[in-house]
Amino acid sequence: MKRNVSLFLIFHASIVSVYALVYFMKLDSFTFSWALNFLLMMWVSVFIEFQKSALQSSYFNQQAWERRGKIYTYFGVDAFRKILVLIGWEKLIRKSNPIEKNTQALINLHHQTKKSELGHLLIFLIVLAFNIYVAIRYGALKSVWLFVLNILLNFYPVILQRYNRPRIERAIELSKRTFS
């Protein structure tokens, strides 16, 4: 019961804060696009952490069309990974969440990829709705920042998680065989 109340409060606080953002900022500006993405990242992260779901949905399993991540390489996931290293994101993440050389650490990393993907997917869909609204209301050109930031901050992180997860699964299996 307490968890449900917390989730309810988080959900409503996120709606109120997004409404305040819409009320006080121009929807077609870069600052709105940036603030919306990071505000949603904060609230979705809090929501997912409070939910404490095992994330066992078949959605998270690799699909036949994803085999070996070729589709993601066509979309430029390798370039995106290099950009993350160049800007220091990878170093920052590994500092706060170091990867240890044991099976449990790999299992935790695997679960973390699911949480991250779910969060970015939810944000992607919400920002996409704003993007469509702004494009209809103010014109497609006015919605460019929403589109560009949504691709960079949400679409690429989703495909990166989907690209990395099968590699982590193989490492888990290898680790289980090696340390068993």
N, C-alpha and C positions, 0 to 999 in steps of 0.2 A: 504494500500500500504506500509506504513512504517513498519507494522508488518511483512509483507511478505519479505521485504528487510532484516529485522533483522533476521528472520528465515533462510533466504538464507545465510547470513553472518555467523550465528552460525553453520550451517551445513558445510560450507566450512572451517571454522576455525577448526572444529573438525576433518575433514579429513586431513587437513594440519598437525595438531598436532599429530594425529595417525601415519601419514606417517613419521614424524620426529622421533617418538618413534621406528617405525619399522627400520628406517634407522640407528639410533644410538645404538640400543640395539640388543642383540641376542634373536631371537624369541623363543628359547627353554629354556630361563632362568626364574627362579622364579621372578627376578626383573622386567622383561618384563611383565610377567603375572600380577603381582601386579600393576605395573604402568598402564598397559592397562585398567584394570578394573576400577581403580580410575579416570583415565583420562576420560573414557567413562561415568562414573557416573557424573562427573562434567558437561560434555557437554550435556548429556541427560537430566539432571536436568534443566539446563538453557533452553534447547529446549522446554521441557514440560511446564515450567513456562511461557515462552514467548508465547506459543501456546494458553494458556488459554481456553482449550477445556472443555466442560461440561462432557466429557467421558461418554456418554449415550449408548454406544454400548452394544448389548446383550451379548457380550463376558464377560462383568463384572458381569453378573447375575450368580447366583449359578446354576450349572447344576445338572441333576438328579443323576449322578454318584458321585457327591460331597456331597450329603446329609449327614449332621451331621459331616462332615470332617473326616470320617473314613479312607479314602484313604490317607489323609495327616498324620494321626497318624501312619499309617503303614510306611510312609516315614520318620518318626521321627521328625515331626514338634514340638512336645512338648519338645523334647531334645534340638532342635535348640532354642526354646524360652528360655529355662533355660540357655543355653550358653550365649544368649544375655543379660540376667540379670546378670550372673556371670562376664562378661567382662565389665559391666557398660553401655552398649549401651542403654538399656531401660531407665536408669536414665538420661542419656544425652539427649535422645529424649524427655522425659517428662519434662525436665528442659526447653528446647527450645519451646516445644509444649505441654503445660499442658492440661490435659483433664478436662474441666469444667463440672459441673453437670447441663447442660441444653441441650435442643434439638438441638439448632443451633451448639453447639460445637460438638455434635455427628455427625451431618450432615457434618460438615467440616472434621472431622476425617474420615468419610466414603469416602468422595471425595479424601482425602489424600491417603487412601489405594489404590484407583484406580490409582492415579498418580504414586505412588511408584511401584505398580505392573507393570504398563506400562513401566516405566523406567527400571526396572530390567529385564523385558522380552526382551526389545530391546537390552540391553547390553548382556543378555544371548545369543541371536541369533548372535550378532556380534562376541562375543568371541568364540562361537561355530564354526563360519566360520574360525576364526584364528586357532582354535584347530584342525579342519579337515585339513587345509592347512599345519600346522606344522607336524601333524601326517603323512601326505602323503609325505611331502618333507624331513623330518628328522627322521621319525619313530615314532611309537606310544609312546615309552618310553620318547622321548623328549617333548611330548605334555602333559605329566602328570600334570605339574603345571597349565597349562591353564585349564585343565579339573577339577582338584580339586578346584581351586579358583573360577571357574565358578559355580560349584555346591554350594560351601559355600557362595559366595557373590551375586549370582543371582538366582539360582534355588530355594534355601530355602527361600529367601525373597519373591519370587513370591508365593510359596505355603503358606507361612505364611499370606500374604495379603488375599489370597483366603480363608484361614481358618478363619481369623478374621472378614472378611466383613459380613458374615451372622449373626454373634454374634452382631456386631455393628448395623445391620439392626433391629434385635430384640430389642436392647436397644433403638433405635430411636422410634420404635412403642410403646414400653412401656412408654417412656418419653412423647410422644405425648398424650397418654391416661391419664397419671398421671397429666401433667401440663395443659391439655386443659379444 
